[in-house]
């Protein structure tokens, strides 16, 4: 009895674990969008570009501050004639007294120290660059705003795509349900036709043909659903083998839009930033014709000796200076003028792109609003047509069961209902994506 009780508990635990293992994951629209945005490589690249632009600003700003450079050098002179000996020089007898009075009128051999050590520190600080650094900083600041606007543009695009993936998967899921119901209705009609006794050969052939067509519709719908679900899982970072359940349904009604005029978009911010960036680069390139004024300072220490250990026994030579330096470009072969011209043309191209984008994006925004209103106006009519088609199909089914109509008429009415069911889903999908298009442009 005890063994049976343990066996029962073990079976219950296994059943509980198994049921948890196969439970489908509930996925709402907001959760799916958040997961896809978290997994988006494009968003991560856009964020990296913002950080890169910020680092470029730090690099350009560094040119405003002083720079300190240090150097240290050790050299050992080699006597090429006899590397084992230090190099020396014999002074004429006339110079002996200059070294020591006791050496007057004697030739003197002097050994040249072959160990030399030099260490130095130099500093420079720009004082005035006539706009070279300032305009370069303005150019990079414009690039930062561009990268931030580009990141926002990518964020909106990823959000739009994520919403599209979700509602596409939901639509294909509902189409599969419609196709299954449509196929089951055709099979019921065949069963009813067989139960009625003698059936015409043409009705049997038509019903079999209708069933085959609907089986293909179901197969295509299931393939499209599986494809849409796989794409949703891949972009959301969900294992493709994990079961998911989409918890959000298509809305029952769609309210009127309260969308104003399109004032700005991230794309316009990107293009406006390009214009400012290139205009600042033009000024910076033209400033290359002008001088650069800087403060400079330097300190150097020099020591030498016959042996490395004794090189610092005597105090070395020290030198230092400070002052002002002016660098004036005299001739560059037209380099600065060419750079300024290229930047000016880039600014003009960006300006034209901005004008073009304003026209196209405004039209795209207005068309999205018009499409929403158009689909919304037709939605009630489409729903009414679908309901009438459902009633007509019900009437045809009853008449067919009573032998008062043919399988041809039943197939036609059934196909019309199937088309209206899918058209209603597509209209709701179009309404939702029109709203997302409006948000993407003018959010």
C-alpha positions as a printed Julia matrix, in Angstrom:
443×3 Matrix{Float64}:
   0.0    0.0     0.0
   2.88   2.34    0.87
   4.64   1.58   -2.43
   1.48   2.4    -4.34
   1.19   5.72   -2.51
   4.8    6.64   -3.38
   4.2    5.64   -6.98
   1.14   7.86   -7.14
   3.04  10.84   -5.71
   5.9   10.28   -8.16
   3.5   10.16  -11.1
   1.81  13.36   -9.9
   5.16  15.16   -9.63
   6.2   14.0   -13.09
   2.9   15.15  -14.53
   3.33  18.55  -12.85
   6.87  18.98  -14.17
   5.83  17.88  -17.64
   2.88  20.23  -17.72
   5.11  23.13  -16.7
   7.66  22.19  -19.34
   5.18  22.34  -22.19
   3.25  25.41  -20.99
   3.13  28.08  -23.67
   4.69  31.45  -22.98
   2.18  34.32  -22.87
   3.38  37.21  -24.99
   1.67  40.6   -25.06
   2.33  43.29  -27.64
   4.22  45.52  -25.19
   6.36  42.64  -23.95
   7.19  41.6   -27.5
   8.15  45.15  -28.45
  10.35  45.5   -25.35
  12.08  42.18  -26.02
  12.71  42.97  -29.69
  14.07  46.41  -28.86
  16.33  44.87  -26.22
  17.67  42.35  -28.74
  17.98  44.79  -31.65
  21.5   44.94  -33.08
  20.59  48.16  -34.9
  19.74  49.9   -31.64
  22.96  48.7   -30.04
  24.94  50.05  -33.02
  23.1   53.37  -32.79
  23.95  53.6   -29.08
  27.59  52.83  -29.86
  27.61  55.62  -32.47
  26.38  58.11  -29.84
  29.2   57.09  -27.49
  31.68  57.3   -30.36
  30.56  60.84  -31.22
  30.87  61.84  -27.56
  34.41  60.46  -27.48
  35.21  62.45  -30.64
  34.09  65.62  -28.84
  36.46  64.82  -25.97
  39.25  64.29  -28.51
  38.63  67.64  -30.21
  38.27  69.5   -26.91
  41.64  68.1   -25.87
  43.24  70.42  -28.44
  42.22  73.38  -26.26
  44.44  72.31  -23.35
  48.18  72.27  -22.8
  50.25  69.28  -23.79
  53.32  68.01  -21.94
  55.82  65.7   -23.61
  58.79  64.05  -22.0
  61.81  62.32  -23.51
  64.87  60.47  -22.24
  67.85  59.3   -24.3
  70.96  57.28  -23.48
  73.78  56.95  -26.03
  77.16  55.18  -26.02
  79.68  56.45  -28.57
  81.58  53.66  -30.35
  85.21  54.04  -31.45
  84.94  52.49  -34.89
  88.72  52.08  -35.21
  89.07  50.29  -31.86
  85.7   49.47  -30.19
  87.51  48.33  -26.98
  88.76  51.87  -26.32
  87.04  55.17  -25.89
  87.43  57.74  -28.59
  89.92  60.55  -27.91
  91.5   63.6   -29.47
  95.06  65.07  -29.22
  95.18  68.81  -28.64
  98.05  70.9   -30.07
 100.79  72.02  -27.63
  99.63  75.6   -27.95
  96.33  74.65  -26.29
  97.85  72.75  -23.36
  98.16  75.85  -21.15
  94.45  76.54  -21.63
  93.72  73.29  -19.8
  96.47  73.49  -17.15
  99.51  75.79  -16.84
 101.73  72.81  -16.13
 100.86  71.47  -19.57
 102.18  74.55  -21.36
 103.89  73.77  -24.67
 102.84  70.09  -24.36
 100.49  68.15  -26.52
  97.53  66.76  -24.57
  95.46  63.68  -25.3
  91.84  64.0   -24.2
  89.53  61.04  -23.94
  85.99  61.83  -25.08
  83.33  60.52  -22.66
  81.38  57.86  -24.51
  78.29  57.7   -22.23
  75.7   60.43  -22.71
  72.29  60.87  -21.15
  69.62  63.43  -22.02
  66.23  64.0   -20.41
  63.79  66.77  -21.23
  60.24  68.01  -20.74
  58.37  70.33  -23.1
  54.94  71.94  -22.84
  52.73  73.88  -25.23
  49.4   75.65  -24.79
  47.29  77.03  -27.65
  46.35  80.65  -27.02
  44.45  81.61  -30.15
  43.7   79.54  -33.27
  41.34  81.92  -35.13
  38.45  79.43  -35.03
  40.2   76.21  -36.02
  39.49  74.45  -32.72
  36.22  76.25  -31.93
  34.6   75.36  -35.23
  35.89  71.81  -35.02
  34.16  71.51  -31.62
  30.92  72.9   -33.1
  31.17  70.37  -35.9
  31.51  67.45  -33.5
  28.66  68.75  -31.31
  26.46  68.74  -34.4
  27.62  65.18  -35.08
  26.56  64.17  -31.56
  23.08  65.58  -32.13
  22.99  63.71  -35.43
  23.89  60.43  -33.75
  21.25  60.99  -31.06
  18.6   61.76  -33.68
  19.72  58.73  -35.67
  19.36  56.58  -32.55
  15.81  57.89  -32.08
  15.05  57.18  -35.72
  16.32  53.6   -35.32
  14.33  53.21  -32.1
  11.11  54.2   -33.83
  11.86  51.96  -36.79
  12.57  48.97  -34.54
   9.39  49.63  -32.56
   7.39  49.81  -35.79
   8.94  46.57  -37.07
   8.31  44.83  -33.73
   4.66  45.84  -33.79
   4.41  44.68  -37.38
   5.88  41.28  -36.47
   3.4   40.86  -33.61
   0.27  41.79  -35.53
   1.38  39.81  -38.58
   1.77  36.73  -36.4
  -1.61  37.41  -34.79
  -3.28  37.86  -38.17
  -1.85  34.63  -39.56
  -2.93  32.87  -36.36
  -6.51  34.05  -36.87
  -6.41  33.13  -40.57
  -5.45  29.58  -39.59
  -8.54  29.44  -37.34
 -10.71  30.72  -40.19
  -9.2   28.2   -42.63
  -9.75  25.33  -40.19
 -13.37  26.34  -39.65
 -13.88  26.7   -43.39
 -12.42  23.26  -44.06
 -14.46  21.66  -41.3
 -17.64  23.18  -42.73
 -16.86  21.65  -46.13
 -16.26  18.24  -44.57
 -19.54  18.53  -42.67
 -21.28  19.29  -45.94
 -19.8   16.14  -47.47
 -20.93  14.1   -44.48
 -24.42  15.55  -44.65
 -24.54  14.85  -48.36
 -23.64  11.2   -47.75
 -26.15  10.9   -44.89
 -28.95  12.19  -47.12
 -28.74   9.08  -49.21
 -28.39   9.33  -52.92
 -26.32  12.34  -54.03
 -25.63  13.66  -57.48
 -22.25  12.9   -58.91
 -21.57  16.56  -59.72
 -22.19  17.61  -56.1
 -19.8   14.94  -54.82
 -17.08  16.0   -57.23
 -17.58  19.68  -56.44
 -17.43  19.1   -52.67
 -14.27  17.0   -52.98
 -12.71  19.74  -55.08
 -13.81  22.35  -52.57
 -12.31  20.33  -49.68
  -9.01  19.95  -51.54
  -8.88  23.7   -52.17
  -9.58  24.46  -48.53
  -6.94  21.97  -47.39
  -4.45  23.91  -49.5
  -5.68  27.17  -47.95
  -5.18  25.71  -44.49
  -1.73  24.4   -45.37
  -0.68  27.81  -46.73
  -2.15  29.56  -43.69
  -0.27  27.26  -41.29
   2.97  27.78  -43.21
   2.54  31.56  -43.07
   1.69  31.39  -39.37
   4.72  29.24  -38.55
   6.96  31.58  -40.55
   5.56  34.66  -38.8
   5.95  33.05  -35.38
   9.56  32.04  -36.11
  10.45  35.57  -37.19
   8.82  36.99  -34.06
  10.73  34.56  -31.84
  14.05  35.21  -33.57
  13.84  38.98  -33.23
  12.55  38.74  -29.64
  15.36  36.39  -28.59
  12.96  33.49  -27.88
  13.95  29.92  -28.66
  12.27  28.9   -31.91
  11.1   25.64  -30.33
   9.34  27.38  -27.44
   5.57  27.62  -27.66
   4.13  31.14  -27.34
   0.6   32.48  -27.05
  -0.17  35.98  -28.3
  -2.42  37.49  -25.67
  -3.4   40.75  -27.42
  -6.32  40.58  -29.87
  -7.31  42.92  -32.67
  -9.36  45.82  -31.29
 -13.13  45.7   -31.72
 -13.3   49.37  -32.63
 -10.93  52.09  -33.78
 -11.34  55.67  -32.51
 -10.96  58.78  -34.63
  -7.43  60.13  -34.88
  -6.36  63.39  -33.28
  -3.18  63.88  -35.29
  -1.88  67.35  -35.9
   0.49  68.68  -38.52
   3.91  67.06  -38.79
   6.34  69.47  -37.14
   9.53  67.47  -36.92
  11.01  63.99  -37.32
  14.34  62.43  -36.27
  15.33  62.25  -39.93
  15.02  66.01  -40.23
  17.16  66.4   -37.1
  19.82  64.17  -38.66
  19.9   66.17  -41.9
  19.82  69.53  -40.08
  22.73  68.3   -37.97
  24.63  67.39  -41.13
  24.15  70.9   -42.47
  25.49  72.45  -39.25
  28.36  69.99  -39.08
  29.57  70.71  -42.61
  29.11  74.46  -42.21
  31.33  74.38  -39.12
  33.88  72.27  -40.99
  33.94  74.91  -43.76
  34.81  77.6   -41.2
  37.43  75.37  -39.61
  39.03  74.64  -43.0
  39.13  78.33  -43.9
  40.75  79.09  -40.55
  43.71  76.94  -41.62
  44.87  79.97  -43.64
  45.33  81.92  -40.4
  48.2   81.66  -37.88
  48.17  79.74  -34.62
  49.5   81.43  -31.48
  50.75  79.18  -28.66
  52.83  79.39  -25.47
  55.79  77.04  -25.22
  58.19  75.97  -22.47
  60.98  73.42  -22.21
  63.52  72.02  -19.71
  66.48  69.73  -20.63
  69.23  68.01  -18.64
  72.42  66.62  -20.24
  75.11  64.47  -18.59
  78.13  62.56  -19.94
  81.02  60.46  -18.57
  83.61  57.79  -19.37
  81.78  55.15  -17.33
  78.04  54.8   -16.84
  78.42  54.59  -13.06
  80.41  57.83  -12.91
  78.38  59.68  -15.54
  76.39  61.57  -12.88
  79.29  62.28  -10.52
  79.63  65.72  -11.96
  76.67  68.01  -12.34
  75.22  67.83  -15.82
  74.22  70.67  -18.07
  70.74  72.13  -17.64
  68.81  74.37  -19.98
  65.27  75.79  -20.0
  63.2   78.32  -21.9
  59.69  79.65  -22.23
  58.13  81.87  -24.84
  55.49  82.41  -27.51
  55.36  80.72  -30.87
  53.34  81.59  -33.94
  52.84  79.13  -36.76
  51.86  80.73  -40.05
  50.91  78.62  -43.07
  52.56  80.04  -46.2
  51.74  77.54  -48.96
  49.75  74.31  -48.93
  49.16  73.74  -52.64
  45.46  74.64  -52.37
  44.74  71.93  -49.76
  42.78  74.15  -47.36
  40.74  75.74  -50.13
  39.87  72.31  -51.55
  38.83  70.98  -48.13
  36.63  74.04  -47.56
  35.01  73.58  -50.97
  34.3   69.9   -50.35
  32.75  70.66  -46.97
  30.64  73.45  -48.5
  29.32  71.09  -51.17
  28.55  68.46  -48.53
  26.59  71.1   -46.61
  24.66  72.01  -49.75
  23.88  68.35  -50.48
  22.64  67.84  -46.91
  20.54  70.99  -47.21
  18.89  69.68  -50.37
  18.32  66.29  -48.73
  16.59  68.09  -45.86
  14.29  69.97  -48.24
  13.43  66.74  -50.05
  12.85  64.82  -46.83
  10.48  67.49  -45.53
   8.32  67.13  -48.61
   8.37  63.33  -48.71
   7.91  62.72  -44.99
   5.08  65.24  -44.79
   3.34  63.45  -47.64
   3.99  60.06  -46.04
   2.56  61.32  -42.75
  -0.54  62.76  -44.42
  -1.06  59.55  -46.42
  -0.86  57.46  -43.24
  -3.61  59.61  -41.7
  -5.69  59.37  -44.88
  -5.22  55.6   -45.01
  -6.35  55.23  -41.42
  -9.45  57.33  -42.0
 -10.17  55.48  -45.25
  -9.91  52.04  -43.64
 -11.87  53.2   -40.61
 -14.69  54.5   -42.81
 -14.81  51.2   -44.69
 -14.53  49.01  -41.61
 -18.22  49.2   -40.64
 -19.25  48.41  -44.21
 -16.79  45.52  -44.36
 -18.05  44.11  -41.07
 -21.62  44.37  -42.29
 -20.71  42.63  -45.55
 -18.99  39.86  -43.6
 -22.03  39.36  -41.34
 -24.34  39.2   -44.37
 -22.0   36.69  -46.01
 -22.1   34.58  -42.84
 -25.91  34.6   -42.93
 -25.93  33.74  -46.63
 -23.57  30.84  -45.93
 -25.84  29.62  -43.14
 -28.85  29.76  -45.46
 -26.95  27.94  -48.2
 -25.81  25.26  -45.74
 -29.39  24.65  -44.62
 -30.69  24.57  -48.2
 -27.86  22.26  -49.25
 -28.7   19.87  -46.39
 -32.32  19.9   -47.57
 -31.24  19.23  -51.15
 -32.52  22.6   -52.36
 -29.21  23.93  -53.74
 -26.05  22.62  -55.36
 -22.53  22.21  -54.06
 -21.42  24.86  -56.56
 -23.51  27.56  -54.89
 -22.38  26.43  -51.43
 -18.7   26.59  -52.49
 -19.14  30.07  -53.92
 -20.84  31.39  -50.8
 -18.2   29.73  -48.61
 -15.36  31.25  -50.64
 -16.97  34.68  -50.38
 -17.2   34.38  -46.59
 -13.57  33.24  -46.36
 -12.41  36.2   -48.42
 -14.4   38.66  -46.31
 -13.06  37.15  -43.07
  -9.46  37.57  -44.26
 -10.21  41.02  -45.7
 -11.59  42.12  -42.31
  -8.44  40.93  -40.57
  -6.23  42.68  -43.12
  -8.22  45.9   -42.69
  -7.72  45.83  -38.92
  -4.04  45.05  -39.43
  -3.81  47.99  -41.86
  -5.48  50.3   -39.34
  -3.06  49.32  -36.58
   0.0   49.72  -38.79
  -1.27  53.08  -40.07
  -1.32  54.27  -36.47
   2.23  52.97  -36.01
   3.34  54.78  -39.18
   1.95  58.02  -37.8
   3.71  57.44  -34.48
   6.97  56.59  -36.22
   6.94  59.89  -38.1
   5.37  62.34  -35.65
   5.56  60.75  -32.2
